[in-house]
Amino acid sequence: MLKKILSISGKPGLYELVSYGKNIIIVESPKDKKRMPAYTRDRIISLGDIAMYTYGEEVPLWKVFASVYEKYEGKALDMSAFKTPESLHEFFVQILPDYDQERVYNNDIKKVISWYNILVEAGYTKFEEEKEEETEE
C-alpha cells in the first residue's frame, strides 16, 4: 500500500500515484483529491522505500505506522502534544524502543506523526507490506 504513497520534496503532505508517463507522473492528494503533475526533476520518494534507523536493523516505515495505529487504536494524533523535543522522543520510544536517537532527528519524528495523520484521515488503515506468495518446491 505504501509503495503508491509518495512524498515530494518542496510540496507539503503526501500524494498517491495515479498514473505515469515519460518524465512525469500524475499524483493525487489524499486530503482534497486534487490531481497534479510531478516531474522527474522533483525529488520523489515512496513511503514504501523509507525505513527508520535503529541500533539493529532498519525498520520499514509501514511497521512504525502499524505500531502507532495499534497503540493509538487507529486514531489521529494531536500534534500539539508534541511541542518539545522531549515529548517527541518520549512518544517515539513507545513506538520504536530501539530507534537510533543520534540518527533519527526531531523533524523525522514530526514527519512520521504528520504522515500517519494524513493516512489515517484519508482512510488508509492497512500499513502491512504486500507480500508476494512464495511457493515451496
N, C-alpha and C positions, 0 to 999 in steps of 0.2 A: 504494500500500500504506500509506503513512504518513498518508493522509487519514483512515483509520479508527482510527489510534492517537492517543490523547488524553492530555494532561496536565491534571490537575485541581488547581487551587490548593488547598493545605491538605491534600492527600492524597498520600501517598508513592507513587512508582512511576509506571507508565503503565497505561493501560486501553484496551481495544479496544471500539469502538462495536458494540453488539449490536442494539439497537432504540431507537426513539424515539417519543415521543408528545407530547401537549400539556404543555408546561412541564417535561418530564422526559425523560431518556434512560437507557437501561439499558446499563451498561458491565461488562466482564469483565476481571479481572486476568489477564495472560498467565502469571504465575507459578503461581498456585494455582487458576485458572479459577473463582474466586468472582465471582458477579454482584452488582451493587449499583446503586441508582439514583443519578443525578446530576441536580441541579435547575438551573433557569435562573439561580438566584442564585449558583451556583458559577461560578468563573472557569474556563472550559474552553477549551483551545486544541488544535487538531490539529497534530501534528508536521509535517504537510504544509504548514502555513502559516508555519513558523518558518524563518528564514534567519540566517546569521551575517554580521556586518559585516566587510567587507574594505576595503582602500584604494580598490578599484574598485567593482564591483557587489556587491550582497549575494549570498551563495552559499546555495542551498537546503540545508536540513539533510540531505536524502537524499544529496546529493553528499558531505557531510562524512562521513556514516556509510559510504558506499561506499568512500571513501578509507581510512578506518580499517579496514574489512573487508579491503580489498586488502592494505594494509600489514601487518596482523597475521594474515593468512591465515585469516580467519574465526573467530579465537579470541577469547574474552572477555578483557578487560584486567584486570590486577591493580591494584585501587585503591590498595593500599599503596605502589605505586611512584610515586604522585603526591601525596606529602605536602607538598611545598614549592611555593610559587608558581613558583619557577624551573623545577621539573620539569614543572609543568602547561604553562607557556609553551613549554618545550623540546619537549614532546610535540605541542602544537598547531601549532607552526611546521613540524613534519614533515608534518602532516596538511593544513594550510591555510596555506601560507607567507606569503601577503599579508594575513592577518587583521588587523583594526584593534585593536592592543594597548591602545588607550585606551578603546575601547567594548565590548570583549569581556572580561568580568571572570572572575576565578578560579572563581566559582560557576557561571558559564556553561559553562566547560570541564568542571568536575566533573559538571554535568548531562549534557553530551554523552557523557561516558565512562559514567556510570551508565545513561543511556537506551540507549546502544549495548549494554552488557552485558545489560540486560533483554531487548532484542530478540533478540540472538544466542542467549541461553539459552532463549528461548521458541521458537526455530526460525525466526525471521524473518531471511532472508538476502538477499532481493532488495529493495534500497532504491531502485532507479530509479523515477522518477515514471512512472506510466502515461501514455503519450502517445496522444492522440486521432489517429486516422489522418486525414491531410489528403489531399484529392483535388485533383489539378491539372486545371484546365479548359483 
